[in-house]
Amino acid sequence: MIDLDHAATTPLAAEALDAMWPWLSQRHANPASDHADGRRARQAVEQARAEVADLMGAAPADLVWTSGATESINLALKGALEFRGVRGAHLVSSRIEHKATLDTLRWLEAQGHRVTWLTPDSEGRISVDQVRAALRPDTALVSLMWVNNELGVINPIEALAPELRARGILFHVDAAQAAAWLPIDLRQVPVDLLSLSAHKLYGPKGIGALYVCRRPRARLSPQLHGGGQEQGMRSGTLPTHQIVGFGAAARSVVAQRDEAATRVAALRERLYQALSDALSGRLQRNGGGPVAPHILNVSFDGVDGEALRARLPGLAVSSGAACSSATREPSFVLRALGHADALADASLRLSLGRGTTAAEIDAAAAEVADAVRTLRGWAPA
Amino acid sequence: MMENVFGYAAPVWRRFVAPAGVGRLDGPDCRQVIVGSPAAAAQLAVSIRCVDGRILEARFQALGCPVTVAVGQWLTEVLTGQRWPPPTDGVATACRAALEIGADKAHCGLMAEDVVRAMARLAEETS
């Protein structure tokens, strides 16, 4: 199986597994326990916190552990508005955010808040001007993803952040797809809240983090109440094994990111060129402008998406986001770009990883091209 | 055989992997019907060669899911040897049973009946 579904999840880094194993097999203490084993667990948690913070140019104290980016996004959006106690707050986001953001914002709309939904251009980009035009005197928060999970398109976070900070508007960024590939430095980019997912950067599933800016302080109301862990921001026993795995994965990303990004971007272009050559240019590339190194989204007219995927048993790929694939509906992201349903359905998101090889790229391109040619050959003229 | 990753019923899968009846028949003895919706990426075209009121050969072309392709292939199998026009009664039911089509793909089975009914209309128009 050739794995071209790294945007859905990444394999666990060997360093992460090595870091986790002792905390699964021998050391089981609760990091909140006040004895020697508990303190050792606590130390490991804080070491990992420093490692994940280093990934983003943040301070360890800025990070709150969560169960993943979905929880981070919920905590950021719900927590920020709840703390402010504002009824009918105005929020700005885009139509092509991850479902974790979309569904949370829809829930907030149902609670009486108002959302301006920005429509991307045909390349999948949200522009600074669009965001500016949407802002109102009562805008409380803007939420955008740094890298779109289906298209790979990079949003202008660095350009927007200073402006929103100057206007006193909270800025939440979903960095789940960005952290493994882009050199994020929150000392330079004044974001207030930023969501991370370990399993998108070679760490374990079930653990994430929320960056919460301390200066100026981004205040949140906790969404989980209980033992008061994470300074009351997120109660619940900390899973030491997952946290140390996250830390080790973050460390591995920092060490490899620049080289991996360059190499993988070249492989992505090799994949696109191979498909284009094999299909005589009869394919559509989705997502333009600056794109993250690891994502290629292409549509193939004249084939049925389900039939195409059925003829790719040797490839792990997705059409649309993994979290939405189960619904078997055409990608809402591609539909937002103006694709007809049939073309949106006949699309593949091919997402590479730092371990992807040129041989895998060539084999994948051949398999996809063969499937597309076969299906086009079966279609009525 | 290609791995059946998505668990299609065996009669569907073997027809989708190697559909022997793909193609189009042209000529004075041939007729073609096409049903479905290009916008929905669901189309089935079936052509037959008919001599002395009997279908000697059938071919299909399909744009659609694996079940749609299997329906096309199944039609080429059942139409060959039948009289022209073929009977329309019970085609969808027979198709669903032969291909083990579930409720979620029942509309694909109905395309088989659409094809045969289109053939009946064509026969009427050209008689």
Interface residues (C-beta under 8 A of the other chain):
Chain A: G302 V303 D304 G305 E306 A307 R309 A310 R311 P313 G314 A340 D341 A342 D345 A346 L375 G377 W378 A379 P380 A381
Chain B: M2 E3 N4 V5 F6 Y8 F16 P19 V22 R24 I34 A39 A40 A41 A42 Q43 L44 A45 Q61 A62 L63 G64 C65 P66 T68 V69
